[in-house]
Each structure stands twice: as structure tokens, then as C-alpha cells.
Amino acid sequence: MTVEPSARGTRRGTRQGKKRDIHERALGLLAVRQRSRRELERRLVQAGFEPDDVSAELTRLEAVGLVDDEAFARAVVEGRMGSRGESRRVVAGRLAQAGVASELALVALDEAPESEQDRADRVAESRVGRLGGLDPQAAFQRLYGFLARRGFPPDVARSAARRALAADVITD
């Protein structure tokens, strides 16, 4: 029996060849970054693999710990809320888009180390230095808008912008 490569580069022919290809593709996707089970499922089905084969492979990867939605959710929360300073609402949306179960997402979001206000204050303080030379109202509008685009609620964004701008005036 001859194995012919398909247009997408996956081997079709033997049953063993299909299993190896789906496994290699899944590992390749995981090598780039951690992914949720649903993200991997979507990518593998889009690559032309049979849904039953994809499900079996994902179950296998979960069993060995390479696919773990709980760990994925914690990593997203840590990276997005920590270093990037995104709001809880934005990160919750990213987790939902990745197909993480809402219960797992809520647990990970609740484990965030700082409050929404503390995170907004930190982001505002890091940004306020770029607003030098603007009149106070324009600086406030820009900083408030920046925080709002990051997904912070209006009252949180407003108070963070005010505190950061007041601290900037005091230190000048």
C-alpha cells in the first residue's frame, strides 16, 4: 500500500499514518504556545482530520497532561492580567473564545493576585509618563480612553486616571 501526501501535507493511507500525523500536528501546535482543548480541536478539524480521531487524540494528550484547560486558564489570566494589565472582562472574553468552560475560567479569574482597581492603577501609572506636555484635561481623556479600551469599567478607569495624573503632578 502506498501512502500519498495530501494537499495539506498530512499522510493519508494507513490507519497508523493518520494517528501519527494528528499527533505530530497537535504537538506542533502545542510547541508554539499552550492551547485549550477547544482551540486544538478547531485547528485539527480545520486541518482535515476526522472529528473522532481528533477527540481520541485530545483525550490521549489530556491523559498525559499536555492538554489541561485549567492550567491554560491560569496561564492566560497570569499573562494577560499580570504583565499586559488587561481587565477581568477582556480576559474572560479571551477564555470564552478559547473554549474554556465558564466554571474553570471563573476559578482562574478569581485567583488573580490583584484587584481590578489595583491593576488599572498600575497600568495608568505606567502610561502617564507618555502624556507629558498635554493639558490636564487632554491627558485625562487619553488615559481614561486607554484604560476603557483595555476593558476596565468606567468608574475604575476614571479613578485610576485621576490618581495617576495627580501623582504625576505631585512628582514634577
PEPEBEL-V220579 format. One record per helix or strand. SS is the DSSP state (H for helix, E for strand). FROM is the first residue (numbers start at 1). TO is the last residue. If there is no record, write none. Layout:
SS/FROM/TO, SS/FROM/TO
//
This chain:
E/4/5, E/11/12, H/15/32, H/37/46, H/51/63, H/69/83, H/88/97, H/102/110, H/116/131, H/136/149, H/154/171
//
